[in-house]
């Protein structure tokens, strides 16, 4: 897939300053790719916290299953969009640091295995809560690496993060619709 690049130095400078300020792109208020992925990270972290509260409160299994399902749908859509649209482009611009994408791919594979087990399981399973907890720990580690290492390096590149953000938002909407969940 060809790399999307800025068309002018002025556009690049403007996008960088907007991104640094955390502003949206101005194109239908869609955040750029990194802002969108970071927002996903925050939202799924909140779901893991909600699940943990349910466990501590010894909530009904149905309540836990609903939150676990939301976590799985959100992570699956996020990972798919990231793997299809963000990682290939990040790999192109990271050069010697492309191992960050390799590591992220391995982390996604591990998370997908746990997601499949959670989706196939039941909160009545004695290991269900542990699987959700470990998935949360995997995701927390993954987020720290992406936001601490990969994203800053990609942000400095000439990728058109606004355009990629629009593609990611559209792909996630498509995937979330297929999963029957709303986001």
N, C-alpha and C positions, 0 to 999 in steps of 0.2 A: 504494500500500500504506500503511495507516495507521501512524503512528509509535507505537512501543511506548514508553510512559512509565512512570516509577515511580508507584506508587499513593500513596505518602506521603513526606513529607520525611525521616522516620526511615529508610525503606527506601533512599532515595537516599543519605543520609549513610552508612549501613552499607555499601552497595555501594561507595561511593567509598573508604572506608577499607580495605575488603577489596581493592579493585583496587590501591590504592596500595601495599598490602603484598604484592601479587602472589598473593593467595590465590585458590583456586577458589571457585565459587559455592556449593558445598555441595549443589547439586542434582545428584546422580549424578557429582560431581566434574568437571563440564564447566566449563572455563574460560569467562570472559566473552568477548565477541566480539573485543575488542582483544588479550586474552591469547592467544586461539586463533590469530588471524592472525599475531601476533608469533612464536608458536611455529613456525608454518609457515615464516615467514621464516628462522628459525634452522636448521630442518631442511633446507630447500632450499639454504641457504648451505653446509651441511655436505656435501650431495651435489655441489655445484659444486667444493668443495675435493677431494672424493674423485675426481672426474673429472679434475681438474688433476693430481693425483698419478699417475693412470693414464697420462695423456699423457706426463708427465715420465719415467715408468718404461718408456715404450714398450710398454705392456701390449697384450695381444691385443685385436683389434677387437671381439670378442664381449663382453669385460668392459666396454669403453667404451660399447658399445651398450646394455647392461643399465642402467648408471648414467644414461646420457642418457635412456633411456626412463622411468626412475623420476623424473627431473627433469621431463620433459614431462608425465607423468601428474599429478604433484603440483601443478605450476604451473597446469595446466588446471583441475583441481578447485578449487584455491584461487581462481583468478581468476573462475571461474564463480560460485562461492558468494559471493565478494566483490561482484561486479557485480549479482547478483540480490538479495542480502539486506542487505549492508552499505552499499554506495554510495548507493542510493536514500534510505536513512534518514539517512546522513551529510549528503547534499545538503540535506535538510529542515532540519537544525539548524545548518549551517555559515553560512547567510546570505551575507554578502559574500565569504566564503572558499570558496564552492562551486566556484570555479575549481580548487581542489585536486582535486575529484572529476573535473572535466573533464580535467585533466592526467593523472590516474591512468588514466582510460579510454583516453586516447591511448597511454600507456605500455603498457597491456595489449594494445592492438591491435598495437603493434610487436612485443611479445613473442610474441603468437600467430602472427605471420608467421614468425618464426624457429622457433618450436616446430613449425609445419607443415613447414618445410624440414628440420628435424632428423629428424622422424618419417618423412618421405618419403625421407630420405637414408640413407647408409651410412657407417660409420667409414672405409671405404676411400676415400671422397671426400676430395680434398685440402683442401676447405674445411670439412669436418665439425667438426673441432676448433675452428676459428675461429668457427663459428656457435655452438657451445656456449659458448665463451669470451665472445663478445659478448652472448649471452643472459644470462650471469651478470653482466656489467657493467650491462646494462639493469636487471636485477632488483635489483642492489645500489643503483643510483641510486633506483629506485622505492621500495625499502624505506626508504632514508634519508628520503625526502620523506614517506612515510606515517607512519613512526614519529616523525619530528622535527616535523612540522607538522600533518597531519590527525588522527592519533590523539589527541594531547593536547587538541585543540579538541573533538573528539567526546566524549572522556572527561569534559569539563566540562559536557556537555549533560545533558538529562533522559532520554536514550534508555535503555531497559532493556537494557543490554549483556549481562546474564545470559541473557535470553530470546533475544536475537539470536545469542548464542554457541551456544545449544542448536540453533537453526535452522541455523546455519552448520555445526556438527558433523554434524547429520543429513544435510544436503545434500551435504557432502563425502563422507560415508560412502557415500551413494547413488552419487555420481559415481565414486568410486574403485572401487566394486564393478562399475560398468558398464565401467570401463577394464580390468578383469581384474587390477588390482594390489591388493595389500594394503598397508595403512598402519597 
